[in-house]
């Protein structure tokens, strides 16, 4: 006749199996990691706008101060200092800051979105993002191209992004600029260009 197995041994073995199974399924296990974090490198990035006056004269202006990041949860944040707009004409810089952006009240334009892991894979991706500008928040969508360069993630527009001034309540400011400069017209639609280079953040 076979001897019965030790009940304490059987219970202990069962407990070990349960603990191993729980550890393997737990979302809080130490082996899990968040995604790589990235920080924007302004020296290798650019953000610019194109304005058109009198229906045929187009001029490029760029922002010289901006910052951004992609955190471990893939939240992308970009902040643009509107007082840093450079049009190469000092009085025009001042007028655009004061009358168009009203940067004394709204000093930054802020862009936010929740990315997915596939959005950072090299290729073309359609991404929606929230823009806070001039006291107005609006959802925009654009096609971006992502590629890797020297270990950095570089994001550029794949197709032009055209922003309507009316979306952010900027029509009055444009009209004021037109009158001050004694122009026949200034277009209410503005093409945006950008190159964003993100370098990995060392943990």
Secondary structure, DSSP 8 states (H G I E B T S, - for coil): ------HHHHHHHHHHHHHHHHHHH-TT-TT------EEE-GGG-EEEEEEEETTTEEEEEEE--EEEEE-TT-EEEEEEEGGGEE-S-HHHHHHIIIIIS-TTT--EEEEEEE--GGGGSSEEEEEEEEEEETTEEEEEEEEEEEEEETTEEEEEESS-EEEEGGGGT-HHHHHHHHHHTT-S-B-SEEEEEEEEEEEE---
